[in-house]
Amino acid sequence: MLIDVAAAGVCGTELHFLDGLLTPARTPITLGHEVAGVVAEVGDGVEDVAVGDRVAVHYRHACHRCRSCQAGNDHLCDAPLGFLAFASDGGFAEQVVVPASAVVRVPDGLDLAVAATLCCSGTTALHAVGVAGVRAGADAVVYGTGGVGLALVQVLREAGARPIAVARDPQRLRLARELGAEVTVDGSGDVEAPIREATGGAGADVVFELVGTRETSAAALASLGKRGTLVYVGYSFDTVEISPLSLVVPEQRIVTSVGNRRSELVEALDLGARGLLRTTVDEHFLDDAPRVLDELRAGRIVGRAVLRP
């Protein structure tokens, strides 16, 4: 189907492409993997979606036939039909073509610009919480409060956990508290001590690492309690040294979380429509993409930026 793009989110992943940390399957390629818009045309055999429908796009277009898909892990599809901005052209454009199976209807009342950001930030947060197996009452640290981090704070709150947000920017910490963080920690100083204090000395049950540097990884591990789980969501060019002994003795574990399932996009859009997953959206025109990317790199985007054609 052909979609008239209403909004495309600007994610830190775009910076990873520009910096060479990630390599697309081909170049040149159009960036933008967070897309929402209106169906303009449908191909033969498309029955579930019609012209004029408001839709969001699950950026990994799963085949629904491979071993991963059959196991319910369509986000790890072995033979995707497309992959926005990674292997097929993304949404920094006026229109985009995607398989009909990749789209999800946007609920009435949910702004398409907000829906676009939820395609990655909200869904990635939901998936990471599921990977971690967060329980009600858990002390859960969100290390980094960009788009995914702010969504994580809200998802954790809805799961009955106790979110603790870590960031260096005071404005982001204020927003995290408004969205449900019970404790905020200045990431420019000592992180372990205030987290230990906030958890009665026990340390966190789970830490979501959204930065992925050597420094933040060390602080995240030091903040973890017995049988705690460190969840890597973010990454950088850094490598991390880990002492197996320091993990074995307190029975800690390290897991990773990547992307999201199509079902998690459905859930994120529903939460957004019900006001349980909020996004601060900063809208710009498509021609402003280079400037917006520079603003994101400089850390001056609070919440999420979107591009409109």
N, C-alpha and C positions, 0 to 999 in steps of 0.2 A: 504494500500500500504506500501511497504518497501522502506525506503529512506536511501541512503548512506549519512551520515552526512558530510557536507563540513565544517560547522562552527556552533558553539553554543555560544551564548552570555553569559557573566557572569554578572548577575544582583544582585542588593542589596537584592532581594527577597531570593536568595540562603542563604545569611547571616541570614535572618529572620528565615529560616528553621533550620539552624544550631544552632541558639540561642534559639530556642523554642518559638519565638513570633508567628510563624505559625506552624501548625501541619499538615503534609500530611495525606491523607486518609489511607495510609498503610506504613509500613516500613518492610524491607528495600525498598528504592525507589531510582531511578536514577534521579539526579537533571538536570536542564537545560531546560528552557521553551522558549528559543529563538533559533529556529532551521531553518537552510536553508541547502539544499543539492540537490542531484540528485536522481530521482526515479529509483529504482533498480528492483522492481517487483510490479505488480498490481494484485489485486484480481478480481474475476469474477464480471462482471457488471460495471467495471470502464471504462468509455468512454471518459471523458473530459481530462484526463491526461495520458501520455504514458511514458513508460520506456525511460530514458534519459532526460526527462524534468527537468529543474531547477526550484525548488519550495521552497517556504517558508511556514512555518506551523503556522496556527492560533492556539495558545496553548490551548484554551478552545474549545473542539470539540463539537459543538452544535448539538442538536437533530433535530432542525428546525421544531419541531412539538408542543412543549409546549407553554404555554401562553406567556412566556417571548419572545421566539423566534418569535411567530406569531406577537408580538407587535414591532418587529424589534430590540429587545434587546437580541441578541444571546449571548452576553457576560455575561448575567445573566441566561443562560439556566438552567432550573429546573432539567433536566435529561441528562446531557452531556454524550456523548459516550466515552469521555476521557478528561483528563486535565493534560497536560504535567507537570511533577514534583510535582503536587499537588495530583493527584489520579492515574496517569499512568506514566510509566517510561519516563523520559525526554531525552534530547539530548546530555548529557555528555557521549557519546558512539559512536561507529563506525556506528551503524545503529539504526533506530527507526521505529516502526510501528504506523501508524496513519490512521484514516478514510480518504478516498479520498476527502470528503467534507470539510476537514480542511485545505487543501493546496491551495496555490495561486501561480501561475506562476511568476517567477522573470523576470522582463523585461530584454531584451538584454542589455548588457553593464553595468549592475549593479552587482558589485562584491558580491559573496555569503556571504562573511564575513560581509559586510555592511548590506546586506539583513537580516541576522540573528539578528543584533542589532535592526533593525527597527521593528522587530516582537513585541518588547515591548516598547522601548524608543520612537520611532516615533509614534506608534499607541496610546500609552498611552497619549502622548502630544496632538495628534489630538482629542482624545476623551474628554480630560479635557477642551480644548478650546471650544468644542461643548457644554459641560455641563454648562460652565460658560456663554455662549452666548456672547462672546467677540465681541464688535463692533469696526469698524475702528476708529482710533483716540484714543482709550482707553489707559490709563496708566496702564500697566499690570506688576505686580511684579512677578518674578520667584525666589522663596526663596529656593535656593539649586540648584547647577549647576552640578549635576551628569549627567548620560546619558539622563534621562527624562528631566531634566532642560535645558540642551543644546538643545534638540529637541524642547522644548517649546519655547525657544527664537526664533527659526527659524519659527515655525508655527505661532507664534504671529506676527512676522514681515510680513509673507505672508498674514496674515489676516488684515494688515493695522494698527495694534496696535503699541504702543510704549513700547518695552520691557525694563524692569529695572531688572537687575540680582543682586542677593544677594548671596554672598559666602564668606567663610573665606580664601580660598586658592587663592593667587594672580594669579597663572597660570590658574586656572579655570575661573577667572574673565576676564583675557586677552582673553581666548578662547571664552567666551561668547560675548565679544565685537566684536571679529572678525566675529562671526556668526550672529550679528545683534542687540545686546543689545545697546541701546542708552545711558544708564546710568548703571554704576556698583557701588555696595555698599559693603563695607567691613563688613561682617557679624560678625566679632569678636568685633565690637564696637557698638555704637548707630546706630540702623537701621532706626528708625522712622524719625529722624531729616533730614537725607539726602533724604529720600523718599519724605517727605513733601516739602523740598526745590526743588526737581526735578519736583514736580507736582504743583508748585506755591502755596503751602500751603494747597491744597485741599485734598491731600491723594490719594491713588491709587483707580482706578475703580475696579480692581480685583487683588487679591493676590493668587498665586498658592503656597500652603504650601507643600513642598516636603520632609520636615524633620520630622515634626510631634512630636516635643518635647514640653514640657511645655514652655521652654524659647522662642523657635521660634514661637510658637503659639501666645504668648503674644505680641511679636514684630510685627507679621503679622497683628493682630487685631488693634494694635495701629497705623499701617501705612495705614489703610483702610479709604477711604473717605466716604462721604454721599452716601447712596444707593449702597455702594460697596459690592463686593462679595468675600468672602474667600472660596477658593476651597481646600479641603483637598485631597491630592493625596498620600502623605507619612504618615507614622505612626511609632510609637515606643511603648515601654512599658509604656510611660508616660500617665497620664490622664491630662485633661485640665479643668480649672475652667473658666466659662464664666458668666458674669453679663448680664442677659437679658436686663436690663435698658440701658446698654451701646450699645446694638445692636438696640433696639427699637427706641430710640430717633433719630438716624441718618438713620433709615430704612435700616440697613445692613442685609446681609443674609449669612448663612454658608451652603455650599453644599459639597457633596463628589463626587469623581470620581474614578471608579475602572475599571481597564483593558481596553478593547477595543472590538469593533465589528470586524467581519471578513472584512466588507466593508472598515474599517479604515486601515486594513493591505494592502488592494489593493491600497488605496490612498497613504499610506506612501511609498510603493514601487515605485509608480509612481513619487512621489515627489523626491525620492532618485535618480531615473533614470534620472530625468531632472535637477539634481544638485541643487534642492531647499531645500533638507534636507540632510545635510552632517554629517558624523560621523567620528571622529578620532578613528581609530581601532588599537588596540594593540594585535597582534596575538601570541598565545602560543600553545604548544602541549597539548593534553589531559592529559598526565601524570603530567603536571605542575599545575593541578587544585588546589591542596591544597595551593601551594605558591601564585597563582593568587588570591585566596579567601582571603588569609592573606594580600596581597597588597591592595585589595579592602577595607577590613576592616580598614586598616591603612590610607586610603584616598590617596594612592599613584597612583591610576589609574585615569588618566585624559582622558576623553572621554569614550570609551568602550573597554573592553577586550573580546576576543573570544578565544575559544578552538578549535583546529583542531585535528582530529584523527591522 
